[in-house]
Amino acid sequence: MFSIGILGFLVWSHHMFSVGLDVDTRAYFTAATCAISLFKILSIALNIYIFFKVENTPPQFLSNIPGVLYNIGNLYLKYKNLEAVFCKSSRNFNKIYSKNLHNNNNNRNELIIWNHEDNSFFRLQKGILTKKIRDNINITNYHKSMMVGILLSDGYIEKKENWNPRLSLHQSFKNSEYLWSVFNNLSVYCSSYPFLKKTIKRGKLFYSLEFQTRQLKSLNVIYNLFYIENTKTKIKSISHELFHYIDYIAIAHWIQGDGAKRNKGIILCTDCFSIKEVVLLMNILLIKFNIKSTIHFDNNKPRIFINKIELDKIKHQIKPYFVNRFLYKITY
C-alpha cells in the first residue's frame, strides 16, 4: 500500500512539473491536493478509531487533530491485545455452539449442527448456482426436522420428472409471522423472498404469502419420506421411516401449521391422510413421546386429538420453536 502511494506521488509530480504549467496553476493544484490528503488522513483516523474503539479519545475528535494522532500512535499497544480479544470471541462462540448443540440433543440420538434461532449463520443466496454447488448443498438435521413438521401440515414438495424437488409453503396474511419465521430459517436453501399469492375460495379473493426453496438434490431424502415416486399424481403419504425424523421440532411445526385448539387440547388436521396412516402417526407419538392420542372424525376425515394432559408432556420441549402468533395453541 505504501509503495503504491509513492508511485502515485511520482506520477503526480511528473504531471505537475513536466507539462509546462504556470506557477499559479501548480500552486492551485498543490493546495487542492494537500486539502484532499488532509481529509483523507482524518477519514482513515476516524475509521481506525471506530474499528479498534480506542479508549480515552478526546471529546472533540475531529477538531482535535493532535488528540487523533496521539490515539493513532497508541494503536500499537491496542494491536498487541487483538489476538487475545479474538481468542476470547472464539471461546464465547464455542460456548454458544456447544450450548445449542447440547440443548438440541437432550431428546435426540442424531446430531443437530446448530439451533441458530437468531439465524446468524444463514442468509438468502440469490442468483444462479452451478449444478455442482446445488448438488453439494446438504440439509442439516435441524432443518430436516422443520421440513418434516411443515410437510405434515401445510407444506408440499414439487418435483418434475428428471428434476430435483423443491419445498413450498404458503400461509395467509394473518399467519405471515410464522411464514417469515420459517423462511428465515430455511432462507439458505432459497433464491428469492416470499411472494404474494392470490386464491379464490368460495367466490372470495384471498391473499397469502408463499416461498419456495431451490431445486436441490438433498431434498430427495425428504421427498421420498412423503411421496411415492411411481405414482402419476403426487399425493402425500406417511411411511414408517418417519419414525426416525419426527421429533419435538417437527411436532412444533406440525401443530403450528395444522393444529387447532379444542377442549384445552390440540386436534391435528390430518384430513389428507388415510386412517391407516393416521394410526401410524399415532403410534409414532406413543412410542417416541409417550403421547396417547385418539381419532376424531370431522366430515368423515380422520384427525388426531391430543388432550391437555398428554400435551403437557411435550409443551415445554416444543414451546421454544413456536412463534408468538401460535402460542395460544399450547397455552391455557
Secondary structure, 3 states (H helix, E strand, C coil): CHHHHHHHHHHHHHHHHHCCCCHHHHHHHHHHHHHHHHHHHHHHHHHHHHHHCCCCCCCCCCCCHHHHHHHHHCHHHHHHCHHHHHHHHHHHHHHHHHHHHHHHCCCCCCCCCCCCCCCCCCCCCCCCCCHHHHHCCCCCHHHHHHHHHHHHCCCEEECCCCCCCEEEEEEEHHHHHHHHHHHHHHHHHCCCCCEEEEEEECCEEEEEEEEECCCCHHHHHHHHHHCCCCCCCCCCCCCHHHHHCCCHHHHHHHHHHHEEEECCEEEECCCCCCHHHHHHHHHHHHHHHCCCCEEEEECCEEEEEECHHHHHCCHHHHHHHCCHHHHHHHCC
